[in-house]
Amino acid sequence: MRIALAQIVASTEPDANLDLVREHVARAKDAGAELVVFPEATMASFTTRSAAVAQPVDGEWARGVRDAAREHGIAVVVGMFTPGADGKARNTLLVVDAVGELVATYDKIHLFDAWGFEESRHMEAGDTPVVVEVGGVRFGLATCYDVRFPELFKHLANAGAEVILVPTSWANGPRKAEQFRALCVARALDSTCFILAAGQADPATVGMEVKKGSPTGIGHSVAVSPLGEVLAEGGEAPELVVVDVDASTIEESRGRLPVLATSRFGIAVP
């Protein structure tokens, strides 16, 4: 399957960001992709109050995504905000198939309470890992800070995932790009899955000023094989990263590196 990672810079305006989605859905289709993956917080950047823009998955913004998928005949995964409890939002991934049907949602499990940022102040955490089949490939879903938790990735692999998608809006800082790449490679090796991480581009590359400390993106979207090979990687600026993924190689990779089959975690941690 050919998959496109749409490395964009989201603004605070959901309507403008929906236009970006439409544009990149068309570009991905023109590139021959069957699936296009957008970053976390594509609906609105983390410089806005998420609850103020949150909409249900059957709301106007999500319908716009579904219409774009249907028009171009391509599946879409995109980060948005949905209403949560107590005035909070949920950090949600929307999965739409190539005929515009909503096939899955995932609410981010591990909220980004690190490096001085407290996502849990305005977000409600999810509690359910998700594996969904799109175009004959089984995809696990994770969001940004989730990538620091190998247990989730092993769970997704054991639940049948062949490819794990990781939309992100990574926080900038010293050596953060190196950390991000290393984590994606490590999670590929932990799970023996393909890891495809679609990140927000660095807003500075388009002259956009951002609130200091907000996780607004560094670019470096990356695709990693089940054996830890970096297959494709973006730079810091907006771009479309396109990669071909052959899920039929998963069995061979897991035969060479049988970490799932030989794990003794139940013995090591009774």
N, C-alpha and C positions, 0 to 999 in steps of 0.2 A: 504494500500500500504506500502510495506517495502521500506524505503529510507535510503541511506547511505550518511553520511557527510564525505567527504575525507579531513581530516585535514592534509595538507602537508606543506612542506617548499619549496617554489618556489625559484629558483635561478634567475640569470640575463639572462640565456640562454633559449630561447623559445624551442629549439629542445630537450634539456634535460627535460624541464618541460612537453613537450608533451609525453615523455617516462613515466614520472610520471603519467600522465593522463591515458595512456594505462594500466599501472600496476594497478592502483586503480579502473579503470573500470572493469578489470578482477576480482579483489578482491571483489568488490561490487556485481558482478554477482554471484560469488561463495557463497557469504553470503545470497543470495536469494533476493537481492534488485531489484526493478523495475526501480529505479531512483537513480543516484549518483550525489551529488551536490559538486562542488569544490569551493574553495575560490575565492574571488576577487583577481585580479592580478596573477592568476595561470600561465598565459602566460609568465610573467616576473615580478619579484618583484619590489617594489617601489624604490629599490636602483639603478635602471636603468632609462635611459631617455625613457619614454613611447612612444613618437612619433617615436623614432628610430627603435622600434621593431613592431610598429602597422601594422596590416594587415587587409584587408577587410574581411567581414564574409564569402566570397567565396574564400578566399585565402588558401594557403598551410596549415597553422596551423589549421584553422577551419576544413579543409577537413580531417586532421588527427584525429580530435575529432570525426567527423561524421563517419569515417571509424571504429574507436574503438567502437562506439555505435552500429553500424551495425553488426560488427563481433560478439559482445557479446550479442546482443539483449537486450540492456538496455538503457533507456533515460539518458541524461547527461545535466547538467547545469554547465557552467564553465565561469570564468572571464578572459577576454582578453582585448586587446587594439586595437581599430580601428582608422583609420585616421579621424581627425577632420579638422576644418578650421584654417587658419592662423598658420600652423605649429604645432598645438596642436593635441592631441589624444582624443579619447573618451573612457571612462571606461565602457566597454560593457559586458553584460552577454549574452552568447550564449545558446540557448535552442534547444537541438537535441532530436528527439524521438528515440524509440527503433529500428527503421529501418534505422536510419541514416539521416533522413530528418530534415533540419533546420525549426523549427516551430515558433520561436520568437527570437527577440533580445530586450535588454533593455539597454539604456544608462543612467548611474547614474545621477540622478537629482540634488542631494545635494552634492556638492563637499566639500572635507575636508579642509576647511580653518579655522583651530583651532589648539590650543596647539602649535603654532609656525610653523605649516606646511601649505603651500598654494598649494593645489592641482590645484586650478584654474590657476596657472601660466603655467601649462603644459597640462591641461585638458579642454575640452569643455563640458559644462553641457548638459545633455539631458533635455527634456521637456515633455515627454509622459509616463504616468504610463502604465504598461502592466499587463494584466491578460491573461493566456494561459492555455488551457486544455491539459493535458498529462495523458494518461492512465485512462481517466475518472475522473480525479481530476482537479479542477480549482486552478491554482497556481498564486499568485501575486508575483511580482519580486521587490526586493529592494537591495541596495548595501551599506553595511557598514554604513557610516555616515548618510544615509537615516533613520537609525533606531532611530535617535534622533528627528524625525519629525512625530508625531502621525497622523497628517492630511493625510499623504500619505497612511498610513496603514488603516485608516478608509475609504479612497477613494477606495482602492483596495478591501476591504471587501464589500462595497456597490456596487462595480462593479462585484461581484460574486466570489471573491477569497475565498477559503476554507483553503488553506495553503499558507503562505507567506514565500518565500525562501530569505535568507539574506546572500549571500556570503560576507565575510569580510576579511580585512587585518588590524586588529585593532592595534592601536599604543600602545606601552608599556608605563607604568608609574604607579605611586602610585594608588592603588585601581582601576585600569582600568578593571580588570577582574570582580570585583563586579559591576562596572558601566555597563559593557556589559550585564551581566546576568540580572541586574535590568531592563535595557532598553528592553531586549527581553521579559521578563515577562510582563512589562507594555504594550508593543505593542500587545501582545497576548490578554490581558484584554481589551485594547482599541478597538480591531478589532473583538474579539471573533473568531480568526483564530488560527490554529496551526502556530507557528513560528519555522522555522528550519534555524539556522544560522551556516554556514560552514566557519570556520576561518582558516587562515594560522596559523600553529604551530609556537611556539617561535623558531627562528633560533638558539638561544643559546643552545637549547637542542640537536642540531646536530653539535655543534662546529662551527657554521657559524658566522663570524663577519659581522655586519651590520652598515650602516651609522647612526650615532646618529640622532634621530629626525624623521627618516623615519618610516612610519606605516607598519612594516613588520610582525606583527602578535604576538599574545600571546596564541594561542590555545583556549581552552574553547569553542569549538563548542557546541551548545546547541539546544535541542528540547523542546518546551514548548507547553502545551495544550491550548485550547481556554479559559480555566478557570484559567490559570496561573500556572499550575503544571509543574515543570521541569521533563521531561520524560527521558532525557538522557543528559549527559554532558561529554565532553572530558577533558583531562588534558592539560598540556602545550606542550607535545611532539607530534610528528606525530602519528596519529592513524586513524582508520576507525570507526566512531560512527554510529551504525545502530539502527533505530527506526521504529516501526510499527505505522502507522497513519491510523485511521479510520475516513474518512471524513464524514461518515454517522452520526457521533455524533455531527456535527456542529449545526444542527437544535435544538437538545436537549440542547446544551450548550447555544445557543442564546435565548432559552426559559427561561432558568434559569437566564441568565444575559443579558437582552434585551437592552444593551446600544445603539446598532445601531437603533433599532426600536423606542426607547423613546428619542433619542437625540433631543434637542431643539436648536441646534446650530444656525439655521437660525433666531431664535428669539433673542438669546443671542448676536449674532453678525449680525445685520441687514446689 
